[in-house]
Amino acid sequence: MQFLVTEVFDIAARGGLVAVGMAQPGDFVGIPRLYDEATGHRIRVLGVDHPTPRTRRTGETILVIDRADADYVAAGRRWTAAAPPGVS
């Protein structure tokens, strides 16, 4: 399972950063455990947001990410469910 970040929003009233992107293949069940593909850094997913009319139309998913991971939350980043070697 991979997640490609297409947009990021930092809405002050939200509990974390809002990352919009494409989950491949398929959709997440529950809160996914994700790692930045380039660095292996664990991405702390706080929740999967409710679909919007746009995400229903485009097939995108909305994740809420801990602000502590802001360095890894940017359009074009790819996250994977596969833990890097040595991480469980």
C-alpha positions as CSV (number, residue, x, y, z in Angstrom):
1,M,0.0,0.0,0.0
2,Q,1.3,3.4,-0.9
3,F,0.0,7.0,-0.5
4,L,1.1,9.8,-2.9
5,V,0.6,13.2,-1.3
6,T,-0.9,15.6,-3.8
7,E,-1.9,18.6,-1.5
8,V,-1.3,19.7,2.0
9,F,-3.3,22.1,4.1
10,D,-2.4,23.5,7.5
11,I,-5.7,24.6,9.0
12,A,-5.1,26.0,12.4
13,A,-8.4,24.7,13.8
14,R,-7.5,21.1,12.8
15,G,-5.6,18.8,15.1
16,G,-2.9,18.2,12.5
17,L,-1.9,18.7,8.9
18,V,-4.4,17.7,6.2
19,A,-2.8,15.6,3.5
20,V,-4.8,14.8,0.4
21,G,-3.6,12.1,-1.9
22,M,-4.0,8.9,-3.7
23,A,-3.9,5.5,-2.0
24,Q,-2.6,2.7,-4.2
25,P,-3.9,0.1,-4.5
26,G,-7.3,0.6,-3.0
27,D,-8.4,2.3,0.2
28,F,-7.2,2.2,3.8
29,V,-9.0,0.1,6.4
30,G,-8.7,1.9,9.7
31,I,-5.7,4.2,10.5
32,P,-2.7,3.1,8.4
33,R,0.8,2.8,9.6
34,L,2.9,4.6,7.0
35,Y,6.6,5.4,6.4
36,D,8.2,8.0,4.2
37,E,9.5,6.1,1.2
38,A,12.6,8.3,0.8
39,T,13.8,8.3,4.4
40,G,11.9,5.5,6.3
41,H,10.6,8.0,8.8
42,R,7.4,6.8,10.5
43,I,4.5,9.1,9.6
44,R,2.1,9.6,12.5
45,V,-1.4,9.4,11.0
46,L,-3.9,10.8,13.4
47,G,-6.9,9.9,11.4
48,V,-8.6,9.3,8.0
49,D,-10.9,12.2,7.3
50,H,-14.5,12.0,5.9
51,P,-14.7,11.9,2.1
52,T,-15.8,15.2,0.4
53,P,-17.6,15.6,-2.8
54,R,-14.2,16.2,-4.5
55,T,-12.5,13.2,-3.0
56,R,-15.5,11.0,-4.0
57,R,-15.2,12.2,-7.6
58,T,-11.4,11.9,-7.8
59,G,-10.8,8.8,-5.6
60,E,-8.5,10.7,-3.3
61,T,-8.1,10.1,0.4
62,I,-7.7,12.7,3.2
63,L,-5.3,11.9,6.1
64,V,-4.7,14.0,9.2
65,I,-1.0,13.9,10.1
66,D,0.8,14.9,13.3
67,R,2.3,18.4,12.9
68,A,5.6,17.0,14.3
69,D,6.0,15.2,10.9
70,A,5.7,18.5,8.9
71,D,9.1,18.0,7.3
72,Y,7.7,14.8,5.6
73,V,4.3,16.2,4.6
74,A,4.6,17.8,1.2
75,A,3.1,17.4,-2.3
76,G,5.0,14.7,-4.2
77,R,6.0,12.7,-1.1
78,R,5.3,9.0,-1.3
79,W,4.5,7.0,1.9
80,T,4.4,3.3,2.1
81,A,2.9,0.7,4.5
82,A,6.1,-1.4,4.2
83,A,8.4,-0.7,7.1
84,P,12.0,0.0,6.2
85,P,14.5,-2.8,7.1
86,G,15.0,-3.1,10.8
87,V,11.7,-1.3,11.7
88,S,8.7,-3.2,12.9
